[in-house]
Amino acid sequence: MHNQSKLRVIESKKPDRFGMYSKMFMRSLLKGSESGALDYKKLSYCGVRLANLSIAQKALTKDVAESRFRFFRMIIDFISKLTPAELITVFPVIKAYDGERWECKDYTYVMGVLKSHGVNRVIGDNVDSILMDYLNPHINVFMTSLLCLVDQIRYFEGRKGLIEEFFGDSVRKYSKFTDYDGKEKMYCEQTDEVVVVAPVRKSAKHLRVLEGCKAKCKQ
């Protein structure tokens, strides 16, 4: 008789990235504090990844929003201690070269900004300007999240957000909510208008891409 071996399926768990980056950040910070030499590259990388993960949970109070804002500014301070050459090794610039065509920043533009500053010169006080001009997914999410934090703090203070204040009443603001019937709707504060949100249509399961068409699309 042949031995029948039983196969056991092991369910994979999602990695705790927040806990992982939090431990790495704190270890590097404590080690640098004890030795008197902080590893700004490691602190910048772990700090940005940690900050991006923390922003997924919306701040429920002004104190939480301000605490997160101070953490973001601390990470920016770490980045300011790097040179553009070091920043590139930690957060590589996306190699997109069609910026002139689409009128947006690309690799050539970002490298021009870094070279005009000085590749081997410490970023220093130009950190905010350089990060806003930078082209890297982690940095872009980081800076966008920072602006969202500023908006949250302003809302807690009873003030308008940055975009609302800049454009004034020329831009309508819609708030999304779900009514008693379970329907998603949008409410406009300026016009007191309520708009029903159309459901997202799912692609039909009986449709499929023909092999000939798929080959042409690849060409």
Secondary structure, DSSP 8 states (H G I E B T S, - for coil): ----------------HHHHHHHHHHHHHHHHHHHT---HHHHHHHHHHHHHHHTTS---SHHHHHHHHHHHHHHHHHHHTS-HHHHHHHS-------HHHHTS--HHHHHHHHHHH-TTS--GGGHHHHHHH---HHHHHHHHHHHHHHHHHHHHTT---HHHHHHGGGS--EEEEE-TTS-EEEEETTTTEEEE--------TT----HHHHHHHH-
